[in-house]
């Protein structure tokens, strides 16, 4: 993989042009097939483009932003999220375009989050235990299981975190 041809970006969702908001929405639709995505104006979108096409992204929420989202949804205790306290980043919506998988792009994005946020103390994510590629990605990136819970479909979801 010739990484020199990739363009890295780290931009709040509110600063995306409508063109890239549409591209990101299509990218997430293709990957997750969910009715909606938790993309807020303050969500930080990190990713790579190649020839003006988004090929890999991950979304980030700062701890205070995550808390405000959860409180709006009546989750005042951060149930299902890391309990390490303030000064963390929540990683979600990790997606790599099919033809670019297994080229370490998601791992590089996680490492760039660490580099770009030197004052952050930890990263955390929710990972379905049966989603082997995501589970392995986070383990390879130094995350450990902090907690396990059942989702609405009786699957196991792991709260994983990594100290920085």
N, C-alpha and C positions, 0 to 999 in steps of 0.2 A: 504494500500500500504506500503510495507516494503522498505522505502527509502534507508536503509542501503545496499541493494543489488545493488543500482544504482551507476554508476561511472559518475561523473560530469567532463566535459571538457570545456575549453575555449581556442581555438587555432586559429591562423590565418590560413586561407584556404591554403596558400602556404606551411604550415607545415604538412598538412594532408598527409598521405601515399596514394598511388593510390588506395589501398583497400578501405580506408574510403572515398575518393573522389567518388568512384563508388557507395558505400553504400549511401552516402548523395544524389547523383544524383538520384538513384533509389527511395529513400525516398521522395524527392521533386517531382519526376515524378508521383509517386503514389498519392501524396496528391493534387498537383495543376494541373496536366495535362496541362502544358504550354510547348511551344517549347524550351525556354531557361530560364536561371535564372541568375540574376545579382550576380554571385559569382566571386569576384576578389581575387587576391593573398592577398590583405590587408583586405578582409572581415574577421571579427572575428566570428567564429562559436562557439556558446555555446550550450551545450546539455547534454543529459544523454544517457548512454548506459546501457544495461542489457544483460549479457551473450554475449558481443561483438557485439550486435545489437544496432543500433541507434534507440531510441524510442521517442526522443523529441529534437527539435533544434530551435534555433532562430539565425538569422544572424544580425550582427551589422556593421555599418559603422561609423567611427569617422567623425566629421563634415568636416574636411578638405578633407578627402577621398571622402565623398559624393559630395562635391563641385567639385572636380576634375572629378568625373564620370559624373556629370551633365554638366560640361563645355565641355567635350568630346562629349556630346549629344546636344550641342548648347542650353543648358538651363543655361544661365549665371545669371539668377535672382532667382534661386532656386524656380521656380514656382511649386506649389504643395507640398512644404516642409515647415517645421517650419521656421519662420522668427525671431526667438529669438536671433540669432547671433551665435557666436562661442561657442565652448566647449559643444557640445551636441553629443548624439549618436542616430543614426537612426536605428530603429528595423524593420526587415522585415523577410519574410520566416519563420514565426512562425508555427511549425508543431508538432503535437503529434500523435503518432501511434494510430490507432483506439481503440485498446483494453486498452490503457492507458489514454484515454480522461476522463475528469471529475475527475482527481486525483490531480489537482492543479500543474501539472508539468510545464505548461507554465507560470503560476503565479510565481512559484519558480524561473524559469529562469529569469524572469524580475527582481525579487528581487535580484538575484545574480548579475545581471548587475549593479544594484545600489551599491551593496556592493563592487564589484570588481573594480569599477571606481569612487572612492571617490571624485575626482576632477572634475567630470563631473557635469554640472549645470542642464541639462535637458535631457529627453528622448523624442523621437517623432517617430511617425509611420503613415502610411497611412492605413486606414481601410475602406473597402466597408461597407456602412451603412447597406446593407441587409445581411451581414455576421454576423449574430447575435452572434455566439459563440466568434468570435474575438472582435467584438464591446464590448460585455459584459466583456471579459477578460481585455481589456484596461481600461474600466470604473472602474472595480473592483480594478485595479492596480493604480488608482488615476489619470488617464489621462483625459483630457478634450478636447473638440472639439475646435480647433483653427481656422479652416477654412473648408469650404465644396466646392467641385467642381464636375463637371460631368466628367466621363471617356468616352472613345470612344464608349462604349455600352449604353450611357445615364444613367448609374448608378451613384449614389451619392457616392463619396469617401470623407472621412473625414480625415483631417490632425489633428491628436491628439497628444497632448504633455503633459508632466508632469515635473514640476520643482522638483529638488532634494534638 
